[in-house]
Amino acid sequence: MSGSNRAVFLDRDGTIVQDVNYLHKAEQLRLMPGAADAIARLRQAGFLAIVATNQSAIAKGLLTEAELGDIHRRLGEMLAEANPDARLDGIYYCPYHPEAEVVAYRQSSYLRKPRPGMLFKAAREFQLDLGSCWMIGDGERDVQAGQAVGSRAILLSNDLNVTTDADRVARTLSEAVDIVLATPGRTPLRPAAPAAAPA
């Protein structure tokens, strides 16, 4: 799959907002320091900013998809308040979990990271050149999802020497964006992503 656009896929909790363990109310949202400015810099450089987040809190019955929509609307407002250029171009989420307490969401989904379904879905809808894209997140499953579609991946960790399959490691989203903006070209020596994948 290839297109003309490039994007940075972003995990949500622990990357853009503080991880509060199953965030389920807009009042719990707290932006990570520098996150809004980092997203603004990506968009000013011509990258789309696209969130890809596992939301098993829905599978646990802690919130509904409609309530998640309210949370994400508030997130957009908070980013804009912090920096008018900090806009998210898309938000993709997976509400499913193989051990969900809510039966309707009990399944092993191709959308759930580390599987790459959300990224492939975004790539189709935005006509992305996946070899020119990046994935940034604070978990190895973010790294695996990004690399599965042929993109480069940055792991956020306070330990820059952490064992990881990520292409690079950064302490903050701002540092990760520095890496993205300083690295030209497409993903080197990585197999092309499949032309199609399950939704």
Secondary structure, 3 states (H helix, E strand, C coil): CCCCECEEEECCECCCECCCCCCCCHHHCCECCCHHHHHHHHHHCCCEEEEEEECHHHHCCCCCHHHHHHHHHHHHHHHHHHCCCCCCCEEEEECCECCCCCHHHECCCCCCCCCCHHHHHHHHHHCECHHHCEEEECCHHHHHHHHHCCCEEEEECCCCCCCCCCCEEECCHHHHHHHHHHCCCCCCCCCCCCCCCCC
